[in-house]
Amino acid sequence: MNIDVKYQNILNEAEPYLLGNPKAFENYNLTIFGKSFKEENLKNCLEVKNSDFFGLVHRMDSLTFGHQGMGMDKWVFFDCSAMPAGIFGFGIPKEKAPEDFLQMLAVEEEYEGLIPISMYMAIPTSDRGRWFGHNLSSLNSFLGQKYQGLGLLTKAFACRVFGIHMCYGATQWGSSALEIHTQLANMQLKAAHLPAHTHPNSLCYLSDYSEENILNALSGKKRVLEDHDLLLNSKDIERQKKLHQDIERGLKVEIGGRPVHKDHEIFYPINFLEV
Ligand SMILES: CC(C)(COP(=O)(O)OP(=O)(O)OC[C@H]1O[C@@H](n2cnc3c(N)ncnc32)[C@H](O)[C@@H]1OP(=O)(O)O)[C@@H](O)C(=O)NCCC(=O)NCCS
């Protein structure tokens, strides 16, 4: 199966990078769909020479998550992402980045090297080798939508690099990231309402990111769900709470396709599965 041409355009312009503990890199796939890492883009987070790059990646997190009250302190980046697993993303050479973009990222004049434009972070959990994905950022919208598909491509590549198969995640009902997660795979809901999270309107899910699912996601064909048991409105908190009660009672529930946009509202196609 071929990767859709829009992703090939990104791959022609952008370069993959890994930032983390080089001991972990030995366990990862460093050639994905024919694309390999340049040696200088395998960045050891312990080395002082990589601290400026680390700072840029951290700045990207402030830009994408800061306004949502979920920006991470630098130590969280280091302790909970870079060292335990690593941060994967795409970057562009400095000369390809527009001046206003460099300013927004607060890139120092004398900095030479890769400018990060996306990232995905996940850490392995002790639940049967399942991972937990906890940050997906794309600066595509800050680059005038030049790299459409960057968010999806970043998560898809990261899963293949890290060797992630089953993966947990948490996100908010109504988040545009759900376009990406549902394009990659069905999302089995572990929680449909989550007061334990910064934002109680979060859901917690488990997805299967097999190579087949990843390739389907990148084929350019939108995943739709024809039949569903429920179309859940992103703003219907009472229905989400009710769904959560069903999950706690043992019902198996999944989001089975891309969100449906109708009259400026977002709906999720929900399936109740046989247990
Ligand atoms: C969410 C985010 C990663 C999307 O990145 P992106 O590079 O713009 O997304 P992509 O271009 O890969 O889009 C993938 C699909 O989602 C759709 N999409 C992206 N943003 C959308 C939006 N705001 N509304 C509706 N659809 C959207 C795209 O149209 C595309 O659809 P297609 O497959 O039919 O072409 C980015 O906006 C971001 O970093 N947001 C802030 C951080 C965040 O919330 N992360 C997610 C945490 S779970």
The ligand as a MOL file (V3000), in Angstrom:
LIG
                    3D

  0  0  0     0  0            999 V3000
M  V30 BEGIN CTAB
M  V30 COUNTS 48 50 0 0 0
M  V30 BEGIN ATOM
M  V30 1 C -3.9540 18.6140 16.8200 0
M  V30 2 C -2.7260 18.8680 15.9710 0
M  V30 3 C -1.6330 17.8530 16.3630 0
M  V30 4 C -3.1040 18.7000 14.4740 0
M  V30 5 O -1.9340 18.8480 13.6840 0
M  V30 6 P -2.0160 19.1270 12.1090 0
M  V30 7 O -0.6600 18.9340 11.5500 0
M  V30 8 O -2.6850 20.4160 11.8510 0
M  V30 9 O -2.9800 17.9540 11.6590 0
M  V30 10 P -3.0010 17.1560 10.2600 0
M  V30 11 O -2.7060 18.1040 9.1430 0
M  V30 12 O -2.1620 15.9360 10.3680 0
M  V30 13 O -4.5230 16.7520 10.1990 0
M  V30 14 C -5.0140 15.4280 10.1790 0
M  V30 15 C -6.4800 15.5000 9.8530 0
M  V30 16 O -7.1300 16.2170 10.8890 0
M  V30 17 C -7.8600 17.3080 10.3350 0
M  V30 18 N -7.7690 18.4490 11.2580 0
M  V30 19 C -6.6680 18.9880 11.8000 0
M  V30 20 N -6.9870 20.0530 12.5730 0
M  V30 21 C -8.3510 20.1570 12.4970 0
M  V30 22 C -9.3060 21.0570 13.0730 0
M  V30 23 N -8.9190 22.0560 13.8780 0
M  V30 24 N -10.6280 20.8560 12.7940 0
M  V30 25 C -11.0280 19.8440 11.9880 0
M  V30 26 N -10.1640 18.9710 11.4090 0
M  V30 27 C -8.8570 19.1230 11.6670 0
M  V30 28 C -7.1360 17.6300 9.0410 0
M  V30 29 O -8.0120 18.3040 8.1340 0
M  V30 30 C -6.7610 16.2510 8.5680 0
M  V30 31 O -7.8950 15.6640 7.9560 0
M  V30 32 P -7.7790 14.7560 6.6090 0
M  V30 33 O -7.1350 13.4690 7.0390 0
M  V30 34 O -9.2130 14.5560 6.2180 0
M  V30 35 O -6.9800 15.5150 5.6320 0
M  V30 36 C -2.1710 20.3270 16.1570 0
M  V30 37 O -3.1880 21.2460 15.8340 0
M  V30 38 C -1.6720 20.6160 17.5660 0
M  V30 39 O -0.5050 20.4860 17.8410 0
M  V30 40 N -2.5970 21.0620 18.4510 0
M  V30 41 C -2.2680 21.4690 19.8220 0
M  V30 42 C -1.8350 20.3280 20.6940 0
M  V30 43 C -2.8800 19.2430 20.8680 0
M  V30 44 O -4.0140 19.5050 21.2240 0
M  V30 45 N -2.4280 17.9730 20.6430 0
M  V30 46 C -3.2570 16.7980 20.7620 0
M  V30 47 C -3.2730 16.2130 22.1260 0
M  V30 48 S -4.1860 14.6930 22.2310 0
M  V30 END ATOM
M  V30 BEGIN BOND
M  V30 1 1 1 2
M  V30 2 1 2 3
M  V30 3 1 2 4
M  V30 4 1 2 36
M  V30 5 1 4 5
M  V30 6 1 5 6
M  V30 7 2 6 7
M  V30 8 1 6 8
M  V30 9 1 6 9
M  V30 10 1 9 10
M  V30 11 2 10 11
M  V30 12 1 10 12
M  V30 13 1 10 13
M  V30 14 1 13 14
M  V30 15 1 14 15
M  V30 16 1 15 16
M  V30 17 1 15 30
M  V30 18 1 16 17
M  V30 19 1 17 18
M  V30 20 1 17 28
M  V30 21 1 18 19
M  V30 22 1 18 27
M  V30 23 2 19 20
M  V30 24 1 20 21
M  V30 25 1 21 22
M  V30 26 2 21 27
M  V30 27 1 22 23
M  V30 28 2 22 24
M  V30 29 1 24 25
M  V30 30 2 25 26
M  V30 31 1 26 27
M  V30 32 1 28 29
M  V30 33 1 28 30
M  V30 34 1 30 31
M  V30 35 1 31 32
M  V30 36 2 32 33
M  V30 37 1 32 34
M  V30 38 1 32 35
M  V30 39 1 36 37
M  V30 40 1 36 38
M  V30 41 2 38 39
M  V30 42 1 38 40
M  V30 43 1 40 41
M  V30 44 1 41 42
M  V30 45 1 42 43
M  V30 46 2 43 44
M  V30 47 1 43 45
M  V30 48 1 45 46
M  V30 49 1 46 47
M  V30 50 1 47 48
M  V30 END BOND
M  V30 END CTAB
M  END
